[in-house]
Amino acid sequence: MRETRKAVLILEDGTQFEGFSFGATKPCAGEVVFNTAMTAYPESLTDPSYLGQILVSTYPIIGNYGVPPRTMRDGMNDFLESDKIHPQAIICQDYSWDYSHWNAASSLAEWLVEENVVGVYGIDTRALTKLLREKGSMLGKIIVEGSGEIEFYDPNAENLVAQASCDEVIEYGKGNAKRVVLVDCGVKNNIIRCLVNRGAHVIRVPWDYDFTTIDYDGLFIANGPGNPDFAEATVENIKKALEGDKPICGICMGNQLLSKAAGARVYKLKYGHRSHNQPVMEVGTTRCFITSQNHGFAVDTTTLSPEWEPLFINMNDGTNEGIRHKTKPFFSTQFHPEACGGPTDTEFVFDKFMDSINK
């Protein structure tokens, strides 16, 4: 069945964009952000870092290859980055009601309805993105015809890390030798896969779990949504780990929390980095990489303590893309080396982390 109810996106500055619903028939609200990736909407929708956000796709066609089956293996979804959709809604210019792909199990519209998530098409996403670039990410709400009203909602005003994290300790790759504690701030499945495939016994713990009570060989701090200032309990536990010498690696939110533990300040970007084509350069070299990214905050490296230094920088705007300790095996990246979706150019980050454990 093709849903054609009218839907309107209302931004906090009063700007309105009219379109049509292809998902759940309900109102929703959140932070409106844009992603310039051309593919991988199933992976983006199941990325916990989008929790509380209304996701705008700048690529005009969405839904043409459907969505994969929600089958599980080794405690994780085979093809998705978590077990549910995290954004409040997805907005596109043109939705493909007819889909075709060898691995498609259903349409995107069917999946959105199944998980009670709003989808809107028929909106001029180029004009919307230009507005967000000029004014910055804004709060917004979507009203679907016949669904009632809703107030604006600011996801950055509450602890989204706590919402996205697991509630109990979960283990993967138990037969592997090296024990890696993974602090779950909203982890993507492929981070776990990348570690397990390299011989790690992954011990996934909640965001505020005191992992210093566990015997482990390395510490990994995962990605996650929202404002890192709410994850103070994680920062305090990381500070304890920094007193030792066991290898530490962080991704995205993990970079921000490791930086906060190292004394740095974190600030909100105007409209963030969300794409599969962000160029970063390794500091001290001329090596550049194309990376997958999804974050709205960045690290002010001028506030790092003297024992730390930048590891990568963004070639578009000069913002921080990772840090490293000058003498200990501690480092992080703001980008996503596990990709899914996106280029795998920087998957060597996992090799570097595991090599530091195996020394």
Residue, then its C-alpha position, 0 to 999 in steps of 0.5 A: m500500500r502506498e501512503t500519500r498523506k501530506a507531511v510538513l517539516i517545520l524548523e525552529d526558525g519557522t521555515q516549512f517544507e511540505g512533502f508526503s509520508f511514506g513511513a509511520t503516521k505520527p508526529c515526531a521531533g528532533e535535530v535536523v541534520f543532513n548526510t551526503a552519502m550516496t548509499a547505505y541508508p539501512e546502515s545509517l538508519t541503524d547507526p545509534s549515533y543518529l538517535g534523536q535526529i531527523l536525517v536528511s539525505t542529500y542523495p535524491i533517490i532513497g529506497n530503490y534497493g529495499v532493505p536487507p533481512r533482519t537475520m542474526r548471527d553471533g548476537m548481531n544483525d547480519f547486515l545492519e549496524s544495530d537491532k533497530i532504527h535510531p533516527q526520529a525520521i528520514i527525509c528524501q527528495d524522491y522515494s522509490w516505491d519499487y525496489s530491486h536487490w538480491n538481498a532485499a527482504s522488504s521495502l524501506a517504507e514497510w520497515l519504517v512502518e514496522e518500527n514506527v518511524v516517520g519517512v517523508y519524500g517530496i521535499d526539496t532537500r537541496a534547499l533544506t541542506k543549503l539552509l542547514r549549512e548556512k544557519g547550522s543544524m536546527l531543531g525540527k518537527i514533522i507533522v503528518e496529516g491526521s497525526g496531531e501536534i508535537e513540541f520541538y525536542d532537543p536531543n542534545a539536552e539529555n544523555l543519549v549515550a545512556q539511552a544508546s548503550c547496552d544494559e549489561v555485559i555482553e561477550y563476543g569471540k570468546g574463543n579468542a585470546k586477547r581480551v578487549v573491553l569495549v565501552d558501549c556508547g552506542v556502538k555499531n556492529n561492524i566495530i565489534r566484527c572488526l575486532v573479533n575478526r582480528g582475534a579479540h575476545v570483546i567484552r562489551v560493557p555499559w557506558d558507565y560500567d567501571f571496566t577497571t575492575i576487569d582483567y583486559d588486554g586493551l580498551f576500546i571506546a565506541n561511537g555514540p550519539g549526542n553531547p559527550d559532556f553527559a558521559e562524565a562517568t565514562v570519562e572518569n573511568i577512562k582517566k583511571a585507565l590512562e594511569g596504566d599502559k594498556p592500549i586504548c583506542g576510541i572512535c567518534m564519541g570515543n575520540q571525544l571522551l578520550s580527549k575529555a579524559a586528556g583534559a580537552r574541551v569539546y564543542k558543537l560543530k555548526y552542522g557536523h560531518r555526516s558522509h562517506n567522503q570526508p578527507v582527513m590527513e595524518v598529522g606529520t605526513t602527507r597521507c590523506f584518506i577518504t573516511s566515513q563520518n557521523h558526528g556533530f561535536a569536535v575536539d579543541t586540540t589546543t586544550l589537550s594536556p601536553e602529553w597528547e597531540p593531534l593524530f588526524i585533521n579534517m582537510n575540509d575545515g581543519t577540525n580534529e579527527g583523532i588524537r594520540h599520546k606521545t609516549k603510551p599506546f593511546f590513540s583515537t579517530q573521529f572518523h569511522p574506520e569500520a565504514c559500513g557504509g563507506p570506504t574501508d581505506t582506514e580499517f588499518v586502525f583496528d590492525k594498529f590497535m590489535d598490534s599494540i596489544n600483541k606487542 
